Amino acid sequence: MNGVDEFHWVVGQVFAALYRRLPEPQDLEPIGEAPETFRNAVHWLRSEGFLGYREEAPAGFKAAALAPKGVEALAQVPEGWNGSIGAELADAAAAGADGRLVGAVKVAYGIHMRDVLGKVVLGVLFDHWTCGKRGGEEGSQLGQLGCDSGCRC
């Protein structure tokens, strides 16, 4: 397994462990052969808002739990799947199906990025429309109605 897939595998294991015990917090101990990858994965998941923990300890993380964003991400049911991403991660982790686990994490990332990029695109389109920059139009459509959109153009 390459470094990226190992990182995804650890993320999948962490998600699966927290999903199985949802909503109860639990202590997380290093997973896999590279404890530094485990720590980096948990730090990244926390910085991205997917989980939280009470404190970091030498042997892992105390009282870790999925944050609302993590619960939402794992509740997603991708097109063509019979269950949620969380259920797939939990099943794959329990079965020792590393390829399935890594694949489910990548699907979860894809859904998350689609949602993030969708919001960015909508924000850009809104700014574009409110600033009146499309098609050479002069002035803001909302500005003409007396609205200050806070445009960033």
DSSP file (Angstrom, degrees, kcal/mol; ACC not computed):
  #  RESIDUE AA STRUCTURE BP1 BP2  ACC     N-H-->O    O-->H-N    N-H-->O    O-->H-N    TCO  KAPPA ALPHA  PHI   PSI    X-CA   Y-CA   Z-CA
    1    1 A M              0   0    0      0, 0.0     2,-0.0     0, 0.0     0, 0.0   0.000 360.0 360.0 360.0 130.6    0.0    0.0    0.0
    2    2 A N     >  -     0   0    0      1,-0.1     4,-2.4     4,-0.0     5,-0.2  -0.228 360.0 -97.0 -75.5 172.8    1.5    3.4   -0.9
    3    3 A G  H  > S+     0   0    0      1,-0.2     4,-2.1     2,-0.2     5,-0.1   0.864 122.4  49.7 -60.2 -40.1    1.6    6.3    1.5
    4    4 A V  H  > S+     0   0    0      2,-0.2     4,-2.5     1,-0.2    -1,-0.2   0.936 112.9  45.9 -66.6 -46.4   -1.6    8.0    0.3
    5    5 A D  H  > S+     0   0    0      1,-0.2     4,-2.7     2,-0.2    -2,-0.2   0.863 110.3  54.8 -65.4 -34.2   -3.6    4.8    0.5
    6    6 A E  H  X S+     0   0    0     -4,-2.4     4,-2.3     2,-0.2    -1,-0.2   0.918 108.6  48.6 -63.0 -42.1   -2.1    4.1    3.9
    7    7 A F  H  X S+     0   0    0     -4,-2.1     4,-2.6     2,-0.2    -2,-0.2   0.936 112.5  47.8 -61.1 -46.9   -3.4    7.5    5.0
    8    8 A H  H  X S+     0   0    0     -4,-2.5     4,-2.7     1,-0.2    -2,-0.2   0.888 109.8  53.8 -61.5 -39.0   -6.8    6.8    3.5
    9    9 A W  H  X S+     0   0    0     -4,-2.7     4,-2.3     2,-0.2    -1,-0.2   0.919 109.8  46.7 -61.2 -44.8   -6.8    3.4    5.3
   10   10 A V  H  X S+     0   0    0     -4,-2.3     4,-2.7     2,-0.2     5,-0.2   0.923 111.6  51.2 -64.4 -44.1   -6.1    5.0    8.6
   11   11 A V  H  X S+     0   0    0     -4,-2.6     4,-2.9     1,-0.2    -2,-0.2   0.924 111.0  49.2 -57.4 -44.5   -8.8    7.6    8.0
   12   12 A G  H  X S+     0   0    0     -4,-2.7     4,-2.7     1,-0.2    -2,-0.2   0.898 110.6  49.6 -62.2 -41.7  -11.2    4.8    7.2
   13   13 A Q  H  X S+     0   0    0     -4,-2.3     4,-2.5     2,-0.2    -2,-0.2   0.912 112.8  47.0 -63.6 -43.2  -10.3    2.9   10.3
   14   14 A V  H  X S+     0   0    0     -4,-2.7     4,-2.5     2,-0.2     5,-0.3   0.950 114.0  47.1 -64.4 -49.1  -10.8    6.0   12.5
   15   15 A F  H  X S+     0   0    0     -4,-2.9     4,-2.8    -5,-0.2     5,-0.2   0.926 112.9  49.8 -56.9 -45.5  -14.2    6.8   10.8
   16   16 A A  H  X S+     0   0    0     -4,-2.7     4,-2.4    -5,-0.2    -1,-0.2   0.917 110.6  49.4 -61.7 -44.1  -15.3    3.2   11.2
   17   17 A A  H  X S+     0   0    0     -4,-2.5     4,-1.0     1,-0.2    -1,-0.2   0.920 116.0  41.9 -62.1 -44.4  -14.4    3.0   14.9
   18   18 A L  H  < S+     0   0    0     -4,-2.5     4,-0.3     1,-0.2    48,-0.2   0.861 113.4  53.2 -72.3 -34.6  -16.2    6.3   15.7
   19   19 A Y  H >< S+     0   0    0     -4,-2.8     3,-1.1    -5,-0.3    -2,-0.2   0.906 104.7  55.0 -65.6 -42.4  -19.2    5.4   13.5
   20   20 A R  H 3< S+     0   0    0     -4,-2.4    -1,-0.2     1,-0.3    -2,-0.2   0.824 116.4  37.1 -61.2 -31.8  -19.7    2.0   15.2
   21   21 A R  T >< S+     0   0    0     -4,-1.0     3,-2.2    -5,-0.2    -1,-0.3   0.294  94.4 179.4-105.5   8.6  -19.9    3.7   18.6
   22   22 A L  T <   +     0   0    0     -3,-1.1    -3,-0.1     1,-0.3    43,-0.0  -0.271  63.4  13.5 -52.9 133.2  -21.8    6.8   17.6
   23   23 A P  T 3  S+     0   0    0      0, 0.0    -1,-0.3     0, 0.0    -2,-0.1  -0.947 106.8  91.1 -97.3   9.8  -22.6    9.0   19.5
   24   24 A E  S <  S-     0   0    0     -3,-2.2    -3,-0.1     1,-0.1    40,-0.1  -0.461  73.5-126.0 -71.6 130.2  -20.4    7.8   22.4
   25   25 A P        -     0   0    0      0, 0.0     2,-0.3     0, 0.0    40,-0.2  -0.376  33.2-175.1 -66.3 154.1  -16.9    9.3   22.6
   26   26 A Q  E     -A   64   0A   0     38,-2.5    38,-3.0    36,-0.1     2,-0.3  -0.987  29.3-102.2-148.8 157.1  -14.1    6.8   22.7
   27   27 A D  E     -     0   0A   0     -2,-0.3     2,-0.5    36,-0.2    35,-0.2  -0.623  33.3-147.1 -79.2 138.9  -10.3    6.7   23.1
   28   28 A L  E     -A   61   0A   0     33,-2.9    33,-2.4    -2,-0.3     3,-0.1  -0.934  12.0-167.5-110.1 128.0   -8.4    6.2   19.9
   29   29 A E        -     0   0    0     -2,-0.5    31,-0.2    31,-0.2    30,-0.1  -0.788  43.6 -70.7-108.4 156.1   -5.1    4.3   19.9
   30   30 A P        -     0   0    0      0, 0.0     2,-0.4     0, 0.0    -1,-0.1  -0.114  49.6-153.6 -49.3 137.4   -2.6    4.1   17.0
   31   31 A I        +     0   0    0      3,-0.2     3,-0.4     4,-0.1     7,-0.2  -0.934  51.6   1.2-115.0 135.1   -3.9    2.1   14.1
   32   32 A G  S    S-     0   0    0     -2,-0.4     6,-0.0     1,-0.2   -26,-0.0  -0.261  99.7 -58.0  86.3-172.5   -1.6    0.4   11.6
   33   33 A E  S    S+     0   0    0      1,-0.2    -1,-0.2    -2,-0.1     0, 0.0   0.546 118.5  63.4 -89.4  -9.0    2.2    0.2   11.4
   34   34 A A    >>  -     0   0    0     -3,-0.4     4,-1.8     1,-0.1     3,-0.6  -0.839  56.2-175.7-122.0  94.4    2.9    3.9   11.3
   35   35 A P  H 3> S+     0   0    0      0, 0.0     4,-2.4     0, 0.0     5,-0.2   0.804  86.2  58.7 -58.9 -28.8    1.8    5.8   14.4
   36   36 A E  H 3> S+     0   0    0      2,-0.2     4,-2.7     1,-0.2     5,-0.2   0.880 103.5  51.1 -69.5 -36.1    2.8    9.1   12.8
   37   37 A T  H <> S+     0   0    0     -3,-0.6     4,-2.6     2,-0.2    -1,-0.2   0.906 109.5  51.8 -63.9 -41.0    0.4    8.5   10.0
   38   38 A F  H  X S+     0   0    0     -4,-1.8     4,-2.5     2,-0.2     5,-0.2   0.949 111.6  45.5 -58.9 -50.7   -2.3    7.8   12.5
   39   39 A R  H  X S+     0   0    0     -4,-2.4     4,-2.8     1,-0.2     5,-0.2   0.925 113.5  49.7 -60.9 -44.7   -1.6   11.1   14.4
   40   40 A N  H  X S+     0   0    0     -4,-2.7     4,-2.5     1,-0.2    -1,-0.2   0.905 111.0  50.1 -61.0 -41.1   -1.4   13.0   11.1
   41   41 A A  H  X S+     0   0    0     -4,-2.6     4,-2.8     2,-0.2    -2,-0.2   0.928 112.5  45.7 -64.2 -45.2   -4.8   11.5   10.0
   42   42 A V  H  X S+     0   0    0     -4,-2.5     4,-2.2     2,-0.2    -2,-0.2   0.910 113.4  49.8 -66.7 -41.2   -6.5   12.3   13.3
   43   43 A H  H  X S+     0   0    0     -4,-2.8     4,-2.8    -5,-0.2    -1,-0.2   0.924 112.8  47.6 -60.9 -43.1   -5.1   15.9   13.3
   44   44 A W  H  X S+     0   0    0     -4,-2.5     4,-2.1    -5,-0.2    -2,-0.2   0.931 110.2  51.1 -64.7 -45.2   -6.2   16.4    9.7
   45   45 A L  H  <>S+     0   0    0     -4,-2.8     5,-2.7     1,-0.2     6,-0.9   0.883 113.5  46.5 -59.7 -38.0   -9.7   15.0   10.4
   46   46 A R  H ><5S+     0   0    0     -4,-2.2     3,-1.5     4,-0.2    -2,-0.2   0.932 110.6  50.9 -69.3 -45.2  -10.0   17.4   13.4
   47   47 A S  H 3<5S+     0   0    0     -4,-2.8    -2,-0.2     1,-0.3    -1,-0.2   0.821 109.8  51.6 -63.9 -28.8   -8.7   20.4   11.4
   48   48 A E  T 3<5S-     0   0    0     -4,-2.1    -1,-0.3    -5,-0.2    -2,-0.2   0.483 118.5-113.3 -84.7  -3.5  -11.3   19.6    8.7
   49   49 A G  T < 5S+     0   0    0     -3,-1.5    20,-0.5    -4,-0.2    21,-0.5   0.657  83.2 118.9  84.9  16.5  -14.1   19.5   11.2
   50   50 A F  S   <S+     0   0    0     -5,-2.7    17,-2.2    -6,-0.2     2,-0.3   0.763  79.5   3.9 -86.3 -25.9  -14.9   15.8   10.9
   51   51 A L  E     -C   66   0B   0     -6,-0.9     2,-0.3    15,-0.3    -2,-0.2  -0.953  58.5-154.3-150.1 168.5  -14.1   14.9   14.5
   52   52 A G  E     -C   65   0B   0     13,-2.5    13,-2.3    -2,-0.3     2,-0.3  -0.920   6.5-165.1-138.3 166.1  -13.1   16.2   17.9
   53   53 A Y        -     0   0    0     -2,-0.3    11,-0.2    11,-0.2    10,-0.2  -0.986  26.5-128.7-151.3 155.5  -11.3   14.9   20.9
   54   54 A R  S    S-     0   0    0      8,-2.1     2,-0.3    -2,-0.3     9,-0.2   0.932  85.0 -16.9 -72.1 -46.2  -10.8   16.0   24.5
   55   55 A E  E     -B   62   0A   0      7,-1.1     7,-3.0     2,-0.0     2,-0.5  -0.996  59.1-115.2-158.0 156.5   -7.1   15.7   24.6
   56   56 A E  E     -B   61   0A   0     -2,-0.3     5,-0.2     5,-0.2    -3,-0.0  -0.829  35.7-174.1 -94.3 133.0   -4.1   14.2   22.8
   57   57 A A  E >   -B   60   0A   0      3,-3.2     3,-1.8    -2,-0.5    -2,-0.0  -0.795  40.4-104.1-121.4 164.2   -2.2   11.6   24.9
   58   58 A P  T 3  S+     0   0    0      0, 0.0     3,-0.1     0, 0.0    -1,-0.1   0.836 122.9  44.8 -56.8 -32.0    1.1    9.8   24.2
   59   59 A A  T 3  S-     0   0    0      1,-0.1     2,-0.4   -30,-0.1    -3,-0.0   0.239 129.5 -71.7 -98.7  14.2   -0.9    6.6   23.4
   60   60 A G  E <  S- B   0  57A   0     -3,-1.8    -3,-3.2   -31,-0.2     2,-0.4  -0.996  73.3 -33.4 142.1-141.0   -3.6    8.3   21.2
   61   61 A F  E     -AB  28  56A   0    -33,-2.4   -33,-2.9    -2,-0.4     3,-0.4  -0.989  48.1-136.0-131.5 131.9   -6.5   10.6   21.6
   62   62 A K  E    S- B   0  55A   0     -7,-3.0    -8,-2.1    -2,-0.4    -7,-1.1  -0.689  78.5  -3.2 -92.2 137.9   -8.9   10.7   24.6
   63   63 A A  E    S+     0   0A   0     -2,-0.3     2,-0.2   -10,-0.2    -9,-0.2   0.905  80.4 179.7  53.2  53.8  -12.7   11.0   24.1
   64   64 A A  E     +A   26   0A   0    -38,-3.0   -38,-2.5    -3,-0.4     2,-0.3  -0.598   4.5 166.2 -83.0 146.2  -12.8   11.2   20.4
   65   65 A A  E     -C   52   0B   0    -13,-2.3   -13,-2.5    -2,-0.2     2,-0.2  -0.987  40.9 -92.1-155.1 154.5  -16.2   11.6   18.6
   66   66 A L  E     -C   51   0B   0     -2,-0.3   -15,-0.3   -15,-0.2   -16,-0.1  -0.489  38.4-137.1 -67.5 136.8  -17.5   12.5   15.2
   67   67 A A    >>  -     0   0    0    -17,-2.2     4,-2.4    -2,-0.2     3,-0.6  -0.457  34.9 -94.6 -83.0 166.3  -18.4   16.1   14.8
   68   68 A P  H 3> S+     0   0    0      0, 0.0     4,-2.5     0, 0.0     5,-0.2   0.868 128.7  54.1 -51.9 -38.4  -21.7   17.0   13.0
   69   69 A K  H 3> S+     0   0    0    -20,-0.5     4,-2.2     2,-0.2   -19,-0.2   0.883 109.0  48.6 -63.7 -38.0  -19.8   17.4    9.8
   70   70 A G  H <> S+     0   0    0     -3,-0.6     4,-2.4   -21,-0.5    -1,-0.2   0.904 110.9  49.3 -67.8 -42.3  -18.4   13.9   10.2
   71   71 A V  H  X S+     0   0    0     -4,-2.4     4,-1.4     2,-0.2    -2,-0.2   0.925 112.3  49.0 -61.6 -44.2  -21.8   12.4   11.0
   72   72 A E  H  X S+     0   0    0     -4,-2.5     4,-0.6    -5,-0.2    -2,-0.2   0.911 111.2  49.4 -61.9 -43.1  -23.2   14.1    7.9
   73   73 A A  H >< S+     0   0    0     -4,-2.2     3,-0.8     1,-0.2    12,-0.3   0.907 113.5  45.4 -63.8 -41.6  -20.4   12.9    5.7
   74   74 A L  H 3< S+     0   0    0     -4,-2.4    12,-2.9     1,-0.2    13,-0.4   0.675 105.6  61.5 -78.8 -16.3  -20.8    9.3    6.9
   75   75 A A  H 3< S+     0   0    0     -4,-1.4    -1,-0.2    -3,-0.2    -2,-0.2   0.612  79.4 112.9 -81.7 -12.5  -24.6    9.4    6.5
   76   76 A Q    <<  -     0   0    0     -3,-0.8     9,-2.2    -4,-0.6    10,-0.2  -0.317  56.3-153.0 -62.4 140.4  -24.3   10.0    2.8
   77   77 A V        -     0   0    0      7,-0.2     7,-0.2     8,-0.1     3,-0.1  -0.918  16.4-141.7-115.9 102.6  -25.6    7.2    0.6
   78   78 A P    >   -     0   0    0      0, 0.0     3,-2.3     0, 0.0     5,-0.1  -0.220  35.6 -82.8 -62.2 152.9  -23.7    7.3   -2.8
   79   79 A E  T 3  S+     0   0    0      1,-0.3     3,-0.1     3,-0.0     0, 0.0  -0.328 117.9  18.0 -56.7 130.0  -25.7    6.6   -5.9
   80   80 A G  T 3  S+     0   0    0      1,-0.3    -1,-0.3    -3,-0.1     2,-0.2   0.345  98.5 117.5  89.1  -6.0  -25.9    2.8   -6.5
   81   81 A W    <   -     0   0    0     -3,-2.3    -1,-0.3     1,-0.1     4,-0.1  -0.652  58.0-147.7 -92.5 152.0  -25.0    2.0   -2.9
   82   82 A N  S    S+     0   0    0     -2,-0.2     2,-0.2    -3,-0.1    -1,-0.1   0.616  79.2  18.1 -90.0 -15.2  -27.4    0.1   -0.6
   83   83 A G  S    S-     0   0    0      1,-0.1    -2,-0.1    -5,-0.1     2,-0.0  -0.801  91.8 -69.9-144.2-176.0  -26.2    1.8    2.6
   84   84 A S     >  -     0   0    0     -2,-0.2     4,-2.1    -7,-0.2    -7,-0.2  -0.250  40.9-111.8 -78.3 165.9  -24.3    4.8    3.9
   85   85 A I  H  > S+     0   0    0     -9,-2.2     4,-2.7   -12,-0.3     5,-0.2   0.898 119.3  55.1 -61.8 -41.0  -20.6    5.5    3.7
   86   86 A G  H  > S+     0   0    0    -12,-2.9     4,-2.5   -10,-0.2    -1,-0.2   0.915 107.5  48.2 -59.9 -44.1  -20.3    5.0    7.4
   87   87 A A  H  > S+     0   0    0    -13,-0.4     4,-2.5     2,-0.2    -1,-0.2   0.899 112.1  49.7 -64.0 -40.4  -21.9    1.5    7.2
   88   88 A E  H  X S+     0   0    0     -4,-2.1     4,-2.9     2,-0.2     5,-0.2   0.910 111.3  48.8 -64.7 -42.7  -19.6    0.6    4.3
   89   89 A L  H  X S+     0   0    0     -4,-2.7     4,-2.6     2,-0.2     5,-0.2   0.928 112.7  47.8 -62.7 -44.4  -16.5    1.7    6.3
   90   90 A A  H  X S+     0   0    0     -4,-2.5     4,-2.2    -5,-0.2    -2,-0.2   0.917 114.9  45.6 -63.2 -43.6  -17.6   -0.2    9.4
   91   91 A D  H  X S+     0   0    0     -4,-2.5     4,-2.1     2,-0.2     6,-0.2   0.926 114.4  47.6 -64.9 -45.6  -18.3   -3.4    7.3
   92   92 A A  H  X>S+     0   0    0     -4,-2.9     5,-2.3     2,-0.2     4,-0.7   0.896 113.0  48.6 -64.9 -40.4  -15.1   -3.1    5.4
   93   93 A A  H ><5S+     0   0    0     -4,-2.6     3,-0.7    -5,-0.2    -1,-0.2   0.921 112.3  48.4 -65.2 -43.5  -13.0   -2.5    8.5
   94   94 A A  H 3<5S+     0   0    0     -4,-2.2    -1,-0.2     1,-0.2    -2,-0.2   0.857 113.7  47.2 -64.7 -35.0  -14.6   -5.4   10.3
   95   95 A A  H 3<5S-     0   0    0     -4,-2.1    -1,-0.2    -5,-0.2    -2,-0.2   0.551 108.9-122.7 -83.3  -8.2  -14.0   -7.7    7.3
   96   96 A G  T <<5 +     0   0    0     -3,-0.7     2,-1.5    -4,-0.7    -3,-0.2   0.775  57.6 154.1  69.9  25.2  -10.4   -6.6    6.9
   97   97 A A     >< +     0   0    0     -5,-2.3     4,-2.4    -6,-0.2    -1,-0.2  -0.642  15.7 175.9 -89.4  82.7  -11.2   -5.6    3.4
   98   98 A D  H  > S+     0   0    0     -2,-1.5     4,-2.6     1,-0.2     5,-0.2   0.875  75.4  51.2 -59.7 -42.4   -8.5   -2.9    3.0
   99   99 A G  H  > S+     0   0    0      1,-0.2     4,-2.4     2,-0.2    -1,-0.2   0.907 111.7  47.6 -62.6 -42.5   -9.2   -2.1   -0.7
  100  100 A R  H  > S+     0   0    0      2,-0.2     4,-2.4     1,-0.2    -1,-0.2   0.899 111.8  51.1 -63.2 -41.3  -12.9   -1.6    0.0
  101  101 A L  H  X S+     0   0    0     -4,-2.4     4,-2.0     2,-0.2    -2,-0.2   0.945 112.2  44.8 -62.2 -50.4  -12.1    0.6    3.0
  102  102 A V  H  X S+     0   0    0     -4,-2.6     4,-2.1     1,-0.2    -1,-0.2   0.902 113.1  52.3 -62.1 -41.7   -9.8    2.8    1.0
  103  103 A G  H  X S+     0   0    0     -4,-2.4     4,-2.0    -5,-0.2    -1,-0.2   0.893 108.2  50.2 -61.7 -41.1  -12.3    3.0   -1.8
  104  104 A A  H  X S+     0   0    0     -4,-2.4     4,-2.4     2,-0.2    -1,-0.2   0.879 108.8  52.4 -66.5 -37.4  -15.1    4.0    0.5
  105  105 A V  H  X S+     0   0    0     -4,-2.0     4,-2.5     2,-0.2    -1,-0.2   0.921 109.0  50.2 -63.0 -42.7  -12.9    6.8    2.0
  106  106 A K  H  X S+     0   0    0     -4,-2.1     4,-2.2     2,-0.2    -2,-0.2   0.878 109.6  50.6 -64.3 -37.4  -12.2    8.1   -1.6
  107  107 A V  H  X S+     0   0    0     -4,-2.0     4,-2.4     2,-0.2    -1,-0.2   0.921 109.6  51.3 -63.8 -43.1  -15.9    8.1   -2.4
  108  108 A A  H  X S+     0   0    0     -4,-2.4     4,-2.5     1,-0.2    -2,-0.2   0.914 109.7  49.4 -60.6 -43.1  -16.5   10.1    0.8
  109  109 A Y  H  X S+     0   0    0     -4,-2.5     4,-3.2     1,-0.2     5,-0.2   0.917 109.7  52.8 -59.9 -43.1  -13.8   12.6   -0.2
  110  110 A G  H  X S+     0   0    0     -4,-2.2     4,-2.3     2,-0.2    -2,-0.2   0.907 110.6  45.7 -60.7 -43.7  -15.4   12.9   -3.6
  111  111 A I  H  X S+     0   0    0     -4,-2.4     4,-2.2     2,-0.2    -1,-0.2   0.927 114.3  49.0 -65.1 -44.6  -18.9   13.6   -2.2
  112  112 A H  H  X S+     0   0    0     -4,-2.5     4,-2.6     1,-0.2    -2,-0.2   0.934 112.9  46.6 -61.2 -46.4  -17.4   16.1    0.3
  113  113 A M  H  X S+     0   0    0     -4,-3.2     4,-3.3     1,-0.2     5,-0.3   0.874 109.3  54.8 -65.5 -36.4  -15.4   17.9   -2.4
  114  114 A R  H  X S+     0   0    0     -4,-2.3     4,-2.3    -5,-0.2    -1,-0.2   0.924 111.3  45.2 -60.5 -43.4  -18.4   18.0   -4.7
  115  115 A D  H  X S+     0   0    0     -4,-2.2     4,-1.9     2,-0.2    -2,-0.2   0.921 115.7  46.1 -66.4 -44.0  -20.4   19.7   -2.0
  116  116 A V  H  X S+     0   0    0     -4,-2.6     4,-2.2     2,-0.2    -2,-0.2   0.948 115.4  45.6 -63.3 -49.2  -17.6   22.1   -1.2
  117  117 A L  H  X S+     0   0    0     -4,-3.3     4,-2.9     1,-0.2     5,-0.2   0.868 109.4  56.5 -64.6 -35.3  -16.9   23.0   -4.8
  118  118 A G  H  X S+     0   0    0     -4,-2.3     4,-2.5    -5,-0.3    -1,-0.2   0.910 108.5  46.8 -59.9 -42.6  -20.7   23.3   -5.4
  119  119 A K  H  X S+     0   0    0     -4,-1.9     4,-2.3     2,-0.2    -2,-0.2   0.890 112.7  49.7 -67.2 -39.2  -20.9   26.0   -2.7
  120  120 A V  H  X S+     0   0    0     -4,-2.2     4,-2.5     2,-0.2    -2,-0.2   0.939 112.0  47.7 -63.9 -46.9  -17.8   27.8   -4.1
  121  121 A V  H  X S+     0   0    0     -4,-2.9     4,-2.8     1,-0.2     5,-0.2   0.918 112.0  49.7 -61.5 -44.1  -19.2   27.8   -7.6
  122  122 A L  H  X S+     0   0    0     -4,-2.5     4,-2.6     1,-0.2    -1,-0.2   0.901 111.1  50.3 -61.7 -39.7  -22.6   29.0   -6.4
  123  123 A G  H  X S+     0   0    0     -4,-2.3     4,-2.5     2,-0.2    -2,-0.2   0.912 111.7  47.2 -64.0 -42.5  -20.8   31.8   -4.4
  124  124 A V  H  X S+     0   0    0     -4,-2.5     4,-2.8     2,-0.2    -2,-0.2   0.922 113.0  48.8 -64.6 -44.2  -18.8   32.8   -7.5
  125  125 A L  H  X S+     0   0    0     -4,-2.8     4,-2.7     2,-0.2    -2,-0.2   0.900 111.1  50.4 -62.8 -40.2  -21.9   32.8   -9.7
  126  126 A F  H  X S+     0   0    0     -4,-2.6     4,-3.1     2,-0.2     5,-0.2   0.947 112.7  45.9 -62.6 -47.7  -23.8   34.9   -7.1
  127  127 A D  H  X S+     0   0    0     -4,-2.5     4,-1.9     1,-0.2    -2,-0.2   0.916 113.0  51.1 -59.5 -42.8  -21.0   37.4   -6.9
  128  128 A H  H  X>S+     0   0    0     -4,-2.8     5,-1.4     1,-0.2     4,-0.7   0.921 113.9  43.6 -60.8 -45.4  -20.8   37.5  -10.7
  129  129 A W  H ><5S+     0   0    0     -4,-2.7     3,-0.8     1,-0.2    12,-0.7   0.926 114.6  48.1 -67.6 -45.5  -24.5   38.1  -11.0
  130  130 A T  H 3<5S+     0   0    0     -4,-3.1    13,-0.5     1,-0.2    12,-0.4   0.779 110.8  51.9 -70.1 -24.5  -24.8   40.7   -8.3
  131  131 A C  H 3<5S-     0   0    0     -4,-1.9    -1,-0.2    -5,-0.2    -2,-0.2   0.616 101.8-133.1 -86.0 -12.0  -21.8   42.6   -9.7
  132  132 A G  T <<5 +     0   0    0     -3,-0.8    -3,-0.2    -4,-0.7    -4,-0.1   0.809  61.5 136.1  68.0  29.1  -23.3   42.7  -13.2
  133  133 A K    > < +     0   0    0     -5,-1.4     3,-0.7    -6,-0.2     2,-0.3   0.521  37.6 100.3 -87.7  -4.8  -20.0   41.6  -14.8
  134  134 A R  G >  S+     0   0    0     -6,-0.5     3,-1.6     1,-0.2     0, 0.0  -0.605  91.7   0.1 -86.2 142.3  -21.5   39.2  -17.2
  135  135 A G  G 3  S-     0   0    0     -2,-0.3    -1,-0.2     1,-0.3    -2,-0.1   0.685 120.8 -70.7  61.6  22.2  -22.1   40.0  -20.8
  136  136 A G  G <  S+     0   0    0     -3,-0.7    -1,-0.3     1,-0.2    -2,-0.1   0.635  82.6 162.0  74.5  13.3  -20.6   43.6  -20.5
  137  137 A E    <   -     0   0    0     -3,-1.6     2,-0.4     1,-0.1    -1,-0.2  -0.366  36.1-126.4 -66.4 146.4  -23.6   44.9  -18.5
  138  138 A E        -     0   0    0      2,-0.0    -1,-0.1    -2,-0.0    -6,-0.1  -0.798  65.3  -2.1 -96.0 135.0  -23.0   48.0  -16.6
  139  139 A G  S    S-     0   0    0     -2,-0.4     2,-0.4    -8,-0.1     3,-0.1   0.113  92.4 -61.4  78.5 167.6  -23.7   48.2  -12.8
  140  140 A S     >  -     0   0    0      1,-0.1     4,-2.3     7,-0.1    -9,-0.2  -0.729  30.9-142.6 -92.0 134.2  -25.0   45.7  -10.4
  141  141 A Q  H  > S+     0   0    0    -12,-0.7     4,-0.6    -2,-0.4    -1,-0.1   0.929 108.8  41.3 -60.1 -43.8  -28.5   44.3  -10.9
  142  142 A L  H >4>S+     0   0    0    -12,-0.4     5,-2.5     1,-0.2     3,-0.8   0.854 110.6  58.4 -71.4 -32.9  -29.0   44.3   -7.1
  143  143 A G  H >45S+     0   0    0    -13,-0.5     3,-1.8     1,-0.3    -2,-0.2   0.872  99.6  57.6 -61.9 -36.4  -27.3   47.7   -6.8
  144  144 A Q  H 3<5S+     0   0    0     -4,-2.3    -1,-0.3     1,-0.3    -2,-0.2   0.751 105.6  51.3 -65.0 -22.2  -29.9   49.1   -9.2
  145  145 A L  T <<5S-     0   0    0     -3,-0.8    -1,-0.3    -4,-0.6    -2,-0.2   0.317 127.9-100.7 -94.2   7.2  -32.5   47.9   -6.6
  146  146 A G  T < 5S+     0   0    0     -3,-1.8     2,-0.5     1,-0.3    -3,-0.2   0.746  78.4 139.0  82.1  24.7  -30.6   49.7   -3.8
  147  147 A C      < -     0   0    0     -5,-2.5     2,-0.8    -7,-0.1    -1,-0.3  -0.889  45.0-152.8-107.7 129.2  -28.9   46.5   -2.5
  148  148 A D        -     0   0    0     -2,-0.5   -18,-0.0     1,-0.1    -5,-0.0  -0.877  13.5-175.7 -96.8 105.7  -25.3   46.4   -1.4
  149  149 A S        -     0   0    0     -2,-0.8    -1,-0.1   -19,-0.2     3,-0.1   0.563  40.0-119.8 -80.1  -8.4  -24.4   42.7   -2.0
  150  150 A G        -     0   0    0      1,-0.1    -2,-0.1   -20,-0.1    -1,-0.1   0.833  44.8-165.3  70.7  30.8  -20.9   43.0   -0.5
  151  151 A C        -     0   0    0      1,-0.1    -1,-0.1   -21,-0.1   -24,-0.0  -0.114  22.4-157.5 -55.9 143.5  -19.6   42.0   -3.9
  152  152 A R              0   0    0      1,-0.2    -1,-0.1    -3,-0.1   -24,-0.1   0.113 360.0 360.0-108.8  19.5  -15.9   40.9   -4.2
  153  153 A C              0   0    0    -26,-0.2    -1,-0.2   -25,-0.0    -2,-0.1   0.499 360.0 360.0 -75.3 360.0  -15.4   41.6   -7.9
